[in-house]
Amino acid sequence: MSDSEKWAWWAIGVVVLIIAAYGAFVAFLGHGPATSAVFALFALTAFPASSRRHLQGRTLDERERAIASKALRAGFSAFWVAFVGLVLAIGFIKGWDTTLTVPVWALEETLWWAATLVLGVQALTTILLYRGGPHA
Amino acid sequence: MPSPEPEIKNHIRRFRFDHGEMTQDQLAKQAGVTRHTIMALEAGKYFPSLLLAFRIARAFGAPVEQVFEYVEQIPDLPPR
């Protein structure tokens, strides 16, 4: 298994851990600023040596670079779809001329969830492309 | 009806065999890629860049057109 695949499996594990920890935090402590602490788990993505090699691009050849590029594009495409969907949903549900007051922690959590989405889709796409399409 | 995509077939596995059972790892090192990429090439899951195709052909001391083959698939036309 290449470093990129190892990184992708590890990243999926981190995403699952974040979701599980977030759920546990909300269940036991309620929804509030403290739940944002869960996103510190993102630091785990750089923990294994294979991940660091992947992130530095040290061991990537042309096929792996192509896969990494497609996976990153898929991640940001998912982010873009979610972003547009969220904007439209807020507008239609709350009304386009409504004034909303959002706590800073909720805004920050939204950004963290966006990063989680990008990472998850990027890792998943990496694994799928390594499993092989004809042009992977 | 969409026409089938052309394919680039390769004879890497045969060339490795003809070169004293050269391992995928040895070829990968000579071509400057990982063994996984050689595996993907042999399985037809990846089409190499022109640069990589030349590097692999050079590793075998053969012209690139002997190692890689362009196959244009002509679609079956429906009967009139």
Backbone of each chain as ProteinMPNN parsed JSONL, in Angstrom:
{"seq_chain_A": "MSDSEKWAWWAIGVVVLIIAAYGAFVAFLGHGPATSAVFALFALTAFPASSRRHLQGRTLDERERAIASKALRAGFSAFWVAFVGLVLAIGFIKGWDTTLTVPVWALEETLWWAATLVLGVQALTTILLYRGGPHA", "coords_chain_A": {"N_chain_A": [[0.85, -1.196, 0.0], [0.558, 2.194, -0.879], [2.026, 5.326, 0.32], [0.162, 7.37, 0.014], [-2.294, 6.05, -0.037], [-2.255, 4.962, 2.529], [-2.308, 7.328, 3.98], [-4.857, 8.221, 3.207], [-6.609, 6.26, 4.286], [-6.037, 6.608, 6.978], [-6.852, 9.263, 7.283], [-9.613, 9.022, 6.838], [-10.239, 7.521, 9.056], [-9.697, 9.441, 11.034], [-11.656, 11.347, 10.424], [-13.989, 9.865, 10.962], [-13.573, 9.469, 13.679], [-13.711, 12.115, 14.598], [-16.398, 12.71, 14.03], [-17.668, 10.832, 15.7], [-16.683, 11.602, 18.232], [-17.686, 14.178, 18.361], [-20.431, 13.688, 18.372], [-20.58, 12.348, 20.847], [-19.764, 14.38, 22.593], [-21.818, 16.268, 22.228], [-23.953, 14.751, 23.121], [-23.334, 14.32, 25.833], [-22.46, 16.772, 26.959], [-23.948, 18.712, 25.805], [-24.853, 21.116, 23.216], [-22.513, 23.456, 22.403], [-19.905, 25.987, 22.893], [-17.788, 24.366, 23.752], [-17.792, 22.042, 22.265], [-16.384, 22.508, 19.979], [-13.805, 21.88, 20.529], [-13.376, 19.3, 19.799], [-12.478, 19.309, 17.202], [-9.798, 19.575, 17.33], [-8.756, 17.16, 16.959], [-8.061, 16.972, 14.361], [-5.375, 17.329, 14.142], [-4.289, 14.857, 14.239], [-4.091, 13.924, 11.654], [-1.618, 14.44, 10.623], [0.004, 12.732, 11.93], [1.056, 9.938, 11.422], [4.097, 8.659, 9.929], [3.936, 8.015, 7.229], [1.874, 9.655, 6.388], [2.996, 12.158, 6.674], [4.996, 12.004, 4.771], [3.371, 11.777, 2.507], [1.984, 14.233, 2.57], [4.051, 15.999, 2.189], [4.679, 15.364, -0.322], [6.78, 13.748, -1.025], [7.061, 11.133, -1.927], [5.606, 10.871, -4.211], [4.749, 9.813, -7.443], [4.069, 10.37, -11.001], [1.482, 9.278, -11.446], [0.436, 9.124, -8.879], [0.487, 11.797, -8.161], [-1.415, 12.765, -9.95], [-3.687, 11.452, -8.988], [-3.817, 12.532, -6.397], [-4.317, 15.18, -7.032], [-6.814, 15.024, -8.361], [-8.343, 14.048, -6.271], [-8.211, 16.117, -4.4], [-9.532, 18.078, -5.83], [-12.05, 16.904, -5.97], [-12.733, 16.996, -3.274], [-12.904, 19.801, -2.812], [-14.908, 20.373, -4.614], [-17.074, 19.091, -3.434], [-17.228, 20.648, -1.146], [-17.974, 23.085, -2.311], [-20.499, 22.51, -3.387], [-21.844, 21.921, -0.996], [-21.611, 24.395, 0.264], [-23.051, 26.17, -1.442], [-25.517, 24.904, -1.28], [-26.077, 25.218, 1.458], [-26.224, 28.01, 1.688], [-28.45, 28.535, 0.038], [-30.36, 27.001, 1.399], [-30.508, 28.253, 3.931], [-31.455, 30.733, 3.155], [-33.96, 30.093, 1.976], [-35.279, 28.782, 4.075], [-35.116, 30.426, 6.398], [-35.789, 32.848, 5.354], [-35.178, 35.485, 3.039], [-34.739, 38.111, 3.78], [-34.274, 38.131, 6.447], [-32.732, 38.87, 9.592], [-30.006, 37.331, 11.053], [-28.627, 36.155, 14.114], [-25.66, 34.836, 14.94], [-23.74, 32.807, 17.044], [-20.182, 33.056, 17.636], [-18.839, 30.606, 17.987], [-20.502, 28.821, 16.687], [-20.277, 29.622, 14.07], [-17.571, 29.133, 13.672], [-17.583, 26.371, 14.0], [-19.007, 25.612, 11.758], [-17.151, 26.171, 9.78], [-15.178, 24.356, 10.505], [-16.55, 21.965, 10.062], [-16.794, 22.14, 7.342], [-14.125, 21.831, 6.597], [-13.798, 19.239, 7.485], [-15.484, 17.893, 5.756], [-14.191, 18.354, 3.276], [-11.759, 17.013, 3.737], [-12.687, 14.38, 4.214], [-14.008, 13.668, 1.796], [-11.89, 13.984, 0.037], [-10.107, 12.004, 0.944], [-11.649, 9.687, 0.613], [-12.057, 9.728, -2.161], [-9.433, 9.428, -2.974], [-8.9, 6.782, -2.17], [-10.773, 5.394, -3.76], [-9.839, 6.002, -6.326], [-7.347, 4.802, -6.29], [-8.138, 2.188, -6.168], [-8.804, 1.849, -8.718], [-9.811, 3.202, -11.715], [-9.983, 3.337, -15.251], [-8.478, 5.546, -15.906], [-7.225, 6.316, -13.637]], "CA_chain_A": [[0.0, 0.0, 0.0], [1.386, 3.392, -0.992], [1.865, 6.326, 1.391], [-1.067, 8.138, -0.204], [-3.424, 5.212, 0.421], [-2.19, 4.905, 4.001], [-2.788, 8.631, 4.457], [-6.3, 8.31, 2.984], [-7.292, 5.428, 5.287], [-5.853, 7.281, 8.274], [-7.697, 10.474, 7.285], [-11.003, 8.577, 7.017], [-10.331, 7.17, 10.476], [-9.752, 10.684, 11.806], [-12.976, 11.946, 10.181], [-14.959, 9.057, 11.732], [-13.315, 9.759, 15.098], [-14.237, 13.463, 14.86], [-17.871, 12.627, 14.056], [-18.057, 10.085, 16.905], [-16.373, 12.422, 19.407], [-18.626, 15.3, 18.347], [-21.705, 13.132, 18.83], [-20.469, 12.073, 22.283], [-19.717, 15.685, 23.277], [-23.16, 16.868, 22.196], [-24.835, 13.917, 23.952], [-23.047, 14.415, 27.273], [-22.243, 18.153, 27.425], [-24.84, 19.647, 25.123], [-24.261, 21.833, 22.085], [-21.977, 24.744, 22.853], [-18.54, 26.303, 22.449], [-16.827, 23.305, 24.106], [-17.772, 20.975, 21.252], [-15.392, 22.834, 18.945], [-12.529, 21.271, 20.924], [-13.283, 18.015, 19.089], [-11.788, 19.475, 15.926], [-8.345, 19.477, 17.568], [-8.37, 15.823, 16.486], [-7.509, 17.142, 13.009], [-3.909, 17.246, 14.232], [-3.901, 13.448, 14.051], [-3.862, 13.618, 10.227], [-0.179, 14.556, 10.323], [0.718, 11.919, 12.915], [1.91, 8.851, 10.922], [5.207, 9.055, 9.045], [3.483, 7.902, 5.835], [1.069, 10.845, 6.109], [3.896, 13.306, 6.5], [5.637, 11.846, 3.447], [2.342, 12.073, 1.502], [1.677, 15.661, 2.569], [5.203, 16.713, 1.632], [4.792, 14.98, -1.729], [8.115, 13.202, -1.236], [7.084, 9.824, -2.587], [4.58, 10.828, -5.247], [5.145, 9.834, -8.846], [3.09, 11.117, -11.81], [0.123, 8.749, -11.243], [-0.005, 9.501, -7.531], [0.211, 13.241, -8.193], [-2.699, 12.928, -10.654], [-4.743, 11.016, -8.072], [-3.902, 13.522, -5.314], [-4.93, 16.384, -7.59], [-8.241, 14.745, -8.582], [-8.987, 13.877, -4.961], [-8.355, 17.448, -3.802], [-10.588, 18.742, -6.598], [-13.333, 16.306, -5.531], [-12.998, 17.542, -1.934], [-13.363, 21.185, -2.898], [-16.205, 20.36, -5.306], [-18.073, 18.751, -2.405], [-17.352, 21.845, -0.315], [-18.695, 24.103, -3.068], [-21.901, 22.072, -3.433], [-22.39, 22.088, 0.357], [-21.666, 25.836, 0.528], [-24.187, 26.725, -2.191], [-26.711, 24.304, -0.685], [-26.311, 25.843, 2.769], [-26.663, 29.399, 1.447], [-29.827, 28.485, -0.459], [-31.234, 26.456, 2.45], [-30.726, 29.308, 4.942], [-32.303, 31.756, 2.533], [-35.337, 29.63, 1.786], [-35.902, 28.383, 5.342], [-35.224, 31.565, 7.326], [-36.268, 34.037, 4.645], [-34.02, 36.173, 2.457], [-34.483, 39.424, 4.399], [-34.217, 37.963, 7.896], [-31.435, 39.101, 10.225], [-29.668, 36.21, 11.936], [-27.524, 36.34, 15.051], [-25.006, 33.529, 15.07], [-22.568, 32.864, 17.92], [-18.911, 32.828, 16.939], [-18.481, 29.182, 18.001], [-21.304, 28.126, 15.665], [-19.656, 29.981, 12.784], [-16.3, 28.395, 13.591], [-17.896, 24.955, 13.805], [-19.391, 25.439, 10.352], [-15.903, 26.118, 9.009], [-14.528, 23.073, 10.817], [-17.283, 20.904, 9.357], [-16.422, 22.253, 5.917], [-12.796, 21.207, 6.472], [-14.002, 17.795, 7.657], [-16.073, 17.419, 4.5], [-13.137, 18.349, 2.25], [-10.817, 15.933, 4.068], [-13.353, 13.087, 4.043], [-14.227, 13.393, 0.359], [-10.554, 13.842, -0.563], [-9.563, 10.69, 1.327], [-12.478, 8.661, -0.018], [-11.754, 9.744, -3.6], [-8.084, 8.858, -3.124], [-9.01, 5.316, -2.077], [-11.498, 4.895, -4.935], [-8.991, 6.114, -7.516], [-6.297, 3.778, -6.205], [-8.759, 0.895, -6.494], [-8.63, 1.823, -10.148], [-10.601, 3.459, -12.899], [-9.002, 3.208, -16.321], [-7.602, 6.719, -16.009], [-6.837, 6.725, -12.281]], "C_chain_A": [[0.888, 1.249, 0.0], [1.121, 4.351, 0.176], [0.55, 7.087, 1.258], [-2.294, 7.353, 0.254], [-3.452, 5.118, 1.94], [-2.725, 6.2, 4.596], [-4.309, 8.695, 4.355], [-7.076, 7.484, 4.02], [-7.207, 6.066, 6.673], [-6.786, 8.489, 8.379], [-9.17, 10.104, 7.476], [-11.233, 8.185, 8.476], [-10.47, 8.41, 11.345], [-11.13, 11.344, 11.655], [-14.049, 11.199, 10.991], [-14.822, 9.345, 13.225], [-13.895, 11.127, 15.484], [-15.76, 13.416, 14.98], [-18.344, 11.935, 15.335], [-17.845, 10.936, 18.161], [-17.343, 13.6, 19.504], [-19.988, 14.854, 18.872], [-21.703, 12.893, 20.329], [-20.481, 13.368, 23.089], [-21.112, 16.289, 23.368], [-24.105, 16.092, 23.11], [-24.613, 14.162, 25.446], [-22.958, 15.853, 27.786], [-23.221, 19.156, 26.821], [-24.094, 20.405, 24.041], [-23.785, 23.198, 22.551], [-20.558, 24.942, 22.403], [-17.554, 25.162, 22.698], [-16.724, 22.228, 23.027], [-16.737, 21.243, 20.157], [-14.04, 22.198, 19.247], [-12.29, 19.947, 20.204], [-12.416, 18.142, 17.832], [-10.264, 19.545, 16.085], [-7.827, 18.112, 17.093], [-7.809, 15.86, 15.059], [-5.985, 16.985, 13.01], [-3.415, 15.821, 13.992], [-3.573, 13.123, 12.591], [-2.374, 13.661, 9.877], [0.654, 13.62, 11.191], [1.588, 10.812, 12.31], [2.988, 9.352, 9.959], [4.78, 9.001, 7.581], [2.652, 9.118, 5.44], [1.962, 12.051, 5.863], [4.595, 13.231, 5.143], [4.654, 12.194, 2.34], [2.127, 13.58, 1.4], [2.83, 16.484, 1.999], [5.429, 16.361, 0.16], [6.106, 14.307, -2.057], [8.11, 11.938, -2.088], [6.095, 9.736, -3.751], [5.199, 10.768, -6.638], [3.99, 10.446, -9.65], [1.655, 10.615, -11.608], [-0.419, 9.193, -9.883], [-0.313, 10.995, -7.449], [-1.138, 13.512, -8.855], [-3.858, 12.547, -9.736], [-4.934, 12.043, -6.958], [-4.619, 14.778, -5.796], [-6.435, 16.197, -7.804], [-8.987, 14.655, -7.257], [-9.212, 15.238, -4.296], [-9.479, 18.222, -4.501], [-11.969, 18.217, -6.181], [-13.725, 16.862, -4.163], [-13.544, 18.953, -1.994], [-14.671, 21.301, -3.691], [-17.326, 20.065, -4.318], [-18.316, 19.949, -1.497], [-18.211, 22.9, -1.014], [-20.194, 23.782, -3.133], [-22.564, 22.302, -2.068], [-22.577, 23.569, 0.683], [-22.88, 26.47, -0.152], [-25.503, 26.2, -1.608], [-27.082, 24.949, 0.637], [-26.841, 27.271, 2.608], [-28.123, 29.418, 0.996], [-30.793, 28.019, 0.632], [-31.543, 27.522, 3.499], [-31.689, 30.362, 4.392], [-33.754, 31.331, 2.442], [-36.034, 29.324, 3.12], [-36.137, 29.592, 6.248], [-35.823, 32.809, 6.665], [-35.088, 34.888, 4.238], [-33.741, 37.524, 3.117], [-34.462, 39.352, 5.928], [-32.806, 38.292, 8.407], [-31.169, 37.962, 11.208], [-28.541, 36.607, 12.878], [-26.913, 34.964, 15.306], [-23.816, 33.663, 16.015], [-21.293, 32.493, 17.161], [-18.569, 31.339, 16.897], [-19.251, 28.402, 16.938], [-20.722, 28.391, 14.272], [-18.361, 29.198, 12.583], [-16.543, 26.907, 13.352], [-18.288, 24.672, 12.361], [-18.141, 25.323, 9.479], [-15.163, 24.798, 9.247], [-15.221, 21.915, 10.104], [-16.974, 20.926, 7.867], [-15.069, 21.589, 5.68], [-12.904, 19.689, 6.596], [-14.552, 17.181, 6.371], [-15.008, 17.311, 3.409], [-12.186, 17.175, 2.49], [-11.433, 14.557, 3.797], [-13.52, 12.726, 2.582], [-12.89, 13.181, -0.345], [-9.976, 12.444, -0.283], [-10.326, 9.562, 0.638], [-12.18, 8.565, -1.52], [-10.381, 9.133, -3.857], [-8.155, 7.332, -3.124], [-9.682, 4.743, -3.318], [-10.618, 4.935, -6.183], [-7.843, 5.105, -7.482], [-6.851, 2.397, -6.519], [-8.859, 0.732, -8.011], [-9.796, 2.19, -10.996], [-9.569, 3.378, -13.987], [-8.037, 4.395, -16.39], [-7.118, 7.192, -14.647], [-5.37, 7.094, -12.229]], "O_chain_A": [[1.84, 1.349, 0.774], [0.142, 4.213, 0.91], [-0.096, 7.41, 2.255], [-3.214, 7.91, 0.853], [-4.512, 5.183, 2.563], [-3.48, 6.194, 5.568], [-4.982, 9.155, 5.277], [-8.077, 7.949, 4.565], [-8.174, 6.063, 7.436], [-7.423, 8.714, 9.408], [-9.894, 10.794, 8.194], [-12.279, 8.477, 9.055], [-11.265, 8.43, 12.284], [-11.7, 11.835, 12.629], [-14.905, 11.819, 11.623], [-15.816, 9.451, 13.944], [-14.489, 11.282, 16.551], [-16.342, 13.996, 15.898], [-19.294, 12.383, 15.977], [-18.706, 10.99, 19.039], [-17.768, 13.973, 20.598], [-20.613, 15.528, 19.691], [-22.683, 13.187, 21.013], [-21.123, 13.451, 24.136], [-21.539, 16.756, 24.424], [-24.948, 16.679, 23.789], [-25.563, 14.207, 26.227], [-23.338, 16.127, 28.925], [-23.311, 20.299, 27.267], [-22.868, 20.348, 23.955], [-24.578, 24.002, 23.041], [-20.045, 24.152, 21.61], [-16.592, 25.001, 21.948], [-15.688, 21.578, 22.892], [-16.272, 20.317, 19.491], [-13.225, 21.999, 18.346], [-11.148, 19.526, 20.022], [-11.714, 17.206, 17.451], [-9.532, 19.573, 15.095], [-6.632, 17.932, 16.857], [-7.169, 14.911, 14.607], [-5.389, 16.566, 12.018], [-2.271, 15.607, 13.593], [-2.859, 12.158, 12.317], [-1.93, 12.994, 8.942], [1.882, 13.705, 11.188], [2.769, 10.737, 12.648], [2.8, 10.351, 9.265], [5.202, 9.834, 6.778], [2.713, 9.567, 4.295], [1.717, 12.856, 4.965], [4.766, 14.239, 4.457], [5.027, 12.824, 1.35], [2.092, 14.142, 0.305], [2.613, 17.537, 1.401], [6.255, 16.972, -0.517], [6.523, 14.283, -3.215], [9.03, 11.698, -2.87], [5.785, 8.641, -4.22], [6.068, 11.574, -6.974], [3.044, 10.978, -9.069], [0.716, 11.411, -11.596], [-1.579, 9.585, -9.759], [-1.247, 11.41, -6.764], [-1.907, 14.36, -8.402], [-4.884, 13.227, -9.705], [-6.063, 12.388, -6.612], [-5.421, 15.366, -5.071], [-7.232, 17.077, -7.48], [-10.119, 15.124, -7.135], [-10.264, 15.484, -3.706], [-10.264, 18.922, -3.861], [-12.926, 18.981, -6.055], [-14.893, 17.161, -3.917], [-14.522, 19.279, -1.32], [-15.453, 22.225, -3.465], [-18.384, 20.693, -4.35], [-19.452, 20.236, -1.121], [-19.067, 23.529, -0.391], [-21.039, 24.659, -2.958], [-23.684, 22.804, -1.985], [-23.57, 23.956, 1.298], [-23.64, 27.208, 0.475], [-26.472, 26.944, -1.462], [-28.257, 25.2, 0.907], [-27.776, 27.685, 3.295], [-28.929, 30.203, 1.495], [-31.891, 28.556, 0.778], [-32.693, 27.681, 3.909], [-32.607, 30.813, 5.077], [-34.663, 32.089, 2.78], [-37.229, 29.576, 3.273], [-37.225, 29.762, 6.797], [-36.305, 33.712, 7.35], [-34.114, 35.012, 4.981], [-32.623, 38.031, 3.026], [-34.609, 40.364, 6.613], [-31.815, 38.022, 7.73], [-31.99, 37.668, 12.077], [-27.612, 37.312, 12.485], [-27.569, 34.058, 15.82], [-22.97, 34.535, 15.818], [-21.317, 31.733, 16.192], [-18.064, 30.853, 15.885], [-18.733, 27.447, 16.358], [-20.682, 27.505, 13.418], [-18.084, 28.677, 11.503], [-15.812, 26.261, 12.601], [-17.946, 23.626, 11.808], [-18.074, 24.497, 8.569], [-14.602, 24.205, 8.325], [-14.567, 21.0, 9.604], [-16.9, 19.885, 7.214], [-14.881, 20.875, 4.695], [-12.202, 18.947, 5.91], [-14.141, 16.097, 5.956], [-14.93, 16.305, 2.704], [-11.85, 16.437, 1.564], [-10.785, 13.68, 3.225], [-13.21, 11.607, 2.173], [-12.764, 12.315, -1.21], [-9.429, 11.797, -1.176], [-9.729, 8.605, 0.143], [-12.067, 7.472, -2.076], [-10.187, 8.41, -4.834], [-7.55, 6.673, -3.969], [-9.232, 3.737, -3.868], [-10.646, 4.013, -6.998], [-7.416, 4.612, -8.526], [-6.15, 1.541, -7.058], [-8.983, -0.382, -8.52], [-10.774, 1.443, -10.966], [-8.374, 3.351, -13.691], [-6.914, 4.261, -16.876], [-6.655, 8.324, -14.505], [-4.864, 7.463, -11.17]]}, "seq_chain_B": "MPSPEPEIKNHIRRFRFDHGEMTQDQLAKQAGVTRHTIMALEAGKYFPSLLLAFRIARAFGAPVEQVFEYVEQIPDLPPR", "coords_chain_B": {"N_chain_B": [[-24.825, 7.51, -30.661], [-22.199, 7.084, -28.34], [-18.749, 6.961, -29.254], [-16.426, 4.292, -28.582], [-13.685, 4.828, -26.316], [-10.316, 5.402, -27.41], [-7.545, 3.202, -26.759], [-4.518, 2.707, -24.885], [-2.453, 0.171, -25.129], [-0.137, -1.958, -23.422], [2.995, -3.753, -23.368], [4.426, -4.419, -21.157], [4.651, -6.424, -19.213], [5.448, -8.665, -20.728], [7.86, -7.723, -21.761], [9.31, -7.448, -19.409], [9.546, -10.075, -18.673], [11.058, -11.018, -20.818], [13.402, -9.734, -20.268], [15.083, -11.135, -18.459], [13.332, -11.866, -16.346], [12.769, -9.442, -15.035], [12.004, -7.617, -12.127], [9.006, -5.933, -10.945], [9.671, -3.966, -9.188], [12.34, -3.403, -9.809], [12.049, -2.351, -12.39], [10.446, -0.172, -11.778], [12.209, 1.396, -10.283], [14.099, 2.021, -12.226], [12.534, 3.506, -13.956], [11.742, 5.569, -12.418], [9.431, 5.674, -10.855], [6.791, 4.526, -8.604], [6.346, 1.106, -7.465], [3.692, 0.5, -7.447], [2.608, 2.035, -9.459], [3.689, 0.814, -11.714], [2.398, -1.621, -11.464], [-0.252, -0.768, -11.84], [-0.077, 0.125, -14.456], [0.483, -2.257, -15.851], [-1.854, -3.598, -15.355], [-3.541, -2.195, -16.877], [-4.821, -0.034, -15.827], [-3.969, 2.506, -15.796], [-2.89, 5.118, -17.88], [0.193, 6.011, -19.117], [2.221, 9.049, -18.948], [3.805, 10.695, -21.729], [6.478, 11.04, -21.202], [7.001, 9.159, -19.161], [6.415, 6.831, -20.557], [8.499, 6.8, -22.429], [10.643, 6.542, -20.678], [10.218, 4.011, -19.594], [10.381, 2.442, -21.881], [13.042, 2.917, -22.513], [14.253, 1.682, -20.37], [13.961, -0.934, -21.102], [15.442, -0.933, -23.351], [14.222, -0.622, -25.799], [12.279, 0.553, -28.64], [9.691, 2.977, -28.098], [7.253, 2.446, -29.317], [7.156, -0.259, -29.463], [6.776, -1.143, -26.951], [4.517, 0.172, -26.062], [1.218, 0.44, -27.345], [-0.996, 1.905, -29.546], [-4.409, 1.664, -29.637], [-7.105, 1.993, -31.575], [-10.445, 1.89, -31.081], [-12.915, 0.813, -33.177], [-16.249, 1.608, -33.492], [-19.011, -0.697, -33.61], [-21.103, -0.521, -36.333], [-24.612, -0.038, -36.604], [-26.778, -2.337, -38.425], [-28.017, -1.466, -41.683]], "CA_chain_B": [[-24.119, 6.538, -29.814], [-20.827, 7.542, -28.131], [-17.758, 6.008, -29.745], [-15.548, 3.838, -27.5], [-12.433, 5.577, -26.229], [-9.128, 4.664, -27.822], [-6.789, 2.672, -25.621], [-3.089, 2.481, -25.04], [-2.092, -1.114, -24.528], [1.312, -2.076, -23.256], [3.544, -5.112, -23.282], [5.439, -4.321, -20.103], [4.828, -7.723, -18.555], [6.236, -9.527, -21.627], [9.223, -7.181, -21.814], [9.985, -7.78, -18.139], [9.855, -11.512, -18.768], [12.15, -11.169, -21.786], [14.619, -9.142, -19.701], [15.537, -11.918, -17.312], [12.352, -11.809, -15.245], [12.956, -8.18, -14.291], [10.883, -7.423, -11.193], [8.305, -4.637, -11.045], [10.419, -3.021, -8.364], [13.525, -2.982, -10.576], [11.583, -1.477, -13.466], [9.963, 1.071, -11.15], [13.38, 2.2, -9.915], [14.713, 2.537, -13.462], [11.63, 4.479, -14.593], [11.541, 6.68, -11.481], [8.056, 5.684, -10.313], [6.61, 3.498, -7.576], [5.943, -0.219, -7.972], [2.228, 0.528, -7.604], [2.313, 2.602, -10.777], [3.987, -0.255, -12.69], [1.287, -2.586, -11.347], [-1.442, -0.16, -12.462], [0.162, 0.142, -15.907], [0.341, -3.625, -16.365], [-3.268, -3.993, -15.251], [-4.307, -1.339, -17.793], [-5.629, 0.923, -15.057], [-3.372, 3.836, -15.895], [-2.18, 5.426, -19.113], [1.333, 6.834, -18.678], [2.57, 10.24, -19.714], [4.774, 10.398, -22.79], [7.792, 10.976, -20.556], [7.12, 7.87, -18.473], [6.446, 5.791, -21.598], [9.865, 6.773, -22.965], [11.541, 6.034, -19.634], [10.022, 2.56, -19.49], [10.937, 1.856, -23.108], [14.499, 3.004, -22.395], [14.674, 0.647, -19.402], [13.999, -2.198, -21.834], [16.282, -0.75, -24.538], [13.366, -0.857, -26.965], [11.521, 1.751, -29.042], [8.465, 3.145, -27.312], [6.091, 1.872, -30.011], [7.121, -1.711, -29.244], [6.302, -1.389, -25.572], [3.158, 0.718, -25.974], [0.493, 0.286, -28.601], [-2.233, 2.701, -29.606], [-5.481, 0.85, -30.225], [-8.324, 2.77, -31.783], [-11.576, 0.95, -31.182], [-13.919, 1.282, -34.128], [-17.546, 1.133, -33.023], [-19.822, -1.495, -34.544], [-22.204, 0.269, -36.875], [-25.838, -0.835, -36.701], [-27.101, -2.7, -39.814], [-28.98, -0.557, -42.323]], "C_chain_B": [[-22.681, 6.997, -29.592], [-19.822, 6.49, -28.596], [-16.853, 5.586, -28.587], [-14.228, 4.61, -27.51], [-11.272, 4.743, -26.754], [-8.327, 4.235, -26.598], [-5.31, 2.632, -25.931], [-2.777, 1.175, -24.329], [-0.577, -1.152, -24.355], [1.726, -3.541, -23.106], [4.626, -5.17, -22.205], [5.722, -5.686, -19.483], [5.715, -8.652, -19.412], [7.693, -9.05, -21.688], [9.994, -7.489, -20.529], [10.438, -9.236, -18.16], [11.065, -11.737, -19.68], [13.468, -10.612, -21.258], [14.989, -9.838, -18.389], [14.634, -11.812, -16.108], [12.583, -10.558, -14.372], [11.754, -7.967, -13.368], [10.236, -6.055, -11.42], [9.069, -3.573, -10.292], [11.64, -2.495, -9.123], [13.129, -2.015, -11.687], [11.139, -0.119, -12.897], [11.131, 1.989, -10.815], [14.016, 2.82, -11.16], [13.856, 3.628, -14.094], [11.339, 5.668, -13.671], [10.11, 6.812, -10.996], [7.957, 4.624, -9.213], [6.182, 2.178, -8.231], [4.433, -0.265, -8.229], [1.84, 1.073, -8.983], [2.605, 1.579, -11.873], [2.859, -1.291, -12.673], [0.035, -2.053, -12.046], [-1.305, -0.13, -13.985], [-0.073, -1.248, -16.5], [-1.111, -4.078, -16.345], [-4.152, -3.152, -16.178], [-5.181, -0.329, -17.076], [-5.095, 2.344, -15.145], [-2.652, 3.981, -17.225], [-1.03, 6.37, -18.755], [1.475, 8.113, -19.494], [3.596, 9.821, -20.768], [6.165, 10.209, -22.186], [8.008, 9.617, -19.892], [7.184, 6.727, -19.482], [7.857, 5.668, -22.183], [10.845, 6.2, -21.943], [11.442, 4.514, -19.518], [10.625, 1.864, -20.714], [12.462, 1.85, -23.042], [15.031, 1.936, -21.441], [14.776, -0.719, -20.078], [14.916, -2.123, -23.063], [15.509, -0.977, -25.816], [12.68, 0.444, -27.371], [10.162, 1.787, -28.34], [7.26, 2.472, -27.974], [6.035, 0.346, -29.9], [6.559, -2.051, -27.862], [4.848, -0.938, -25.427], [2.506, 0.705, -27.352], [-0.801, 1.092, -28.529], [-3.306, 1.887, -30.326], [-6.733, 1.708, -30.338], [-9.477, 1.801, -31.977], [-12.644, 1.54, -32.106], [-15.278, 0.739, -33.704], [-18.264, 0.313, -34.084], [-20.997, -0.661, -35.026], [-23.464, -0.593, -36.929], [-26.164, -1.162, -38.143], [-28.151, -1.758, -40.372], [-30.243, -1.309, -42.749]], "O_chain_B": [[-21.987, 7.28, -30.569], [-20.005, 5.294, -28.371], [-16.54, 6.395, -27.714], [-13.723, 4.994, -28.565], [-11.242, 3.526, -26.571], [-8.43, 4.842, -25.533], [-4.902, 2.536, -27.089], [-2.828, 1.083, -23.102], [0.162, -0.462, -25.058], [0.929, -4.417, -22.77], [5.615, -5.889, -22.34], [6.875, -6.056, -19.258], [6.605, -9.329, -18.897], [8.627, -9.851, -21.671], [11.195, -7.759, -20.57], [11.54, -9.578, -17.732], [11.963, -12.522, -19.373], [14.535, -10.98, -21.748], [15.18, -9.196, -17.356], [15.106, -11.683, -14.978], [12.588, -10.629, -13.143], [10.61, -8.123, -13.795], [10.834, -5.152, -12.004], [9.111, -2.414, -10.706], [11.938, -1.301, -9.087], [13.782, -0.994, -11.901], [11.424, 0.933, -13.468], [11.065, 3.2, -11.028], [14.419, 3.983, -11.153], [14.38, 4.564, -14.698], [10.754, 6.661, -14.104], [9.627, 7.918, -10.753], [8.924, 3.916, -8.932], [5.727, 2.142, -9.374], [3.964, -0.98, -9.115], [0.867, 0.625, -9.589], [1.86, 1.482, -12.848], [2.423, -1.773, -13.718], [-0.652, -2.789, -12.754], [-2.278, -0.329, -14.712], [-0.745, -1.393, -17.521], [-1.547, -4.842, -17.206], [-5.362, -3.367, -16.254], [-6.156, 0.174, -17.634], [-5.706, 3.276, -14.624], [-1.907, 3.097, -17.647], [-1.259, 7.419, -18.153], [0.92, 8.238, -20.585], [4.173, 8.735, -20.701], [6.926, 9.336, -22.603], [9.064, 9.002, -20.042], [7.924, 5.763, -19.284], [8.347, 4.561, -22.405], [11.764, 5.463, -22.299], [12.449, 3.823, -19.363], [11.289, 0.835, -20.595], [13.099, 0.887, -23.467], [16.098, 1.361, -21.657], [15.581, -1.559, -19.676], [15.14, -3.13, -23.736], [16.057, -1.463, -26.804], [12.514, 1.341, -26.545], [9.574, 0.749, -28.037], [6.358, 1.987, -27.291], [5.013, -0.271, -30.201], [5.954, -3.102, -27.653], [4.052, -1.59, -24.751], [3.155, 0.927, -28.375], [-1.584, 0.973, -27.587], [-3.129, 1.478, -31.473], [-7.338, 2.095, -29.338], [-9.486, 0.998, -32.91], [-13.195, 2.611, -31.851], [-15.44, -0.474, -33.571], [-18.152, 0.575, -35.281], [-21.787, -0.158, -34.227], [-23.382, -1.772, -37.272], [-25.866, -0.358, -39.025], [-29.049, -1.307, -39.661], [-31.162, -0.707, -43.304]]}, "name": "protein", "num_of_chains": 2, "seq": "MSDSEKWAWWAIGVVVLIIAAYGAFVAFLGHGPATSAVFALFALTAFPASSRRHLQGRTLDERERAIASKALRAGFSAFWVAFVGLVLAIGFIKGWDTTLTVPVWALEETLWWAATLVLGVQALTTILLYRGGPHAMPSPEPEIKNHIRRFRFDHGEMTQDQLAKQAGVTRHTIMALEAGKYFPSLLLAFRIARAFGAPVEQVFEYVEQIPDLPPR"}
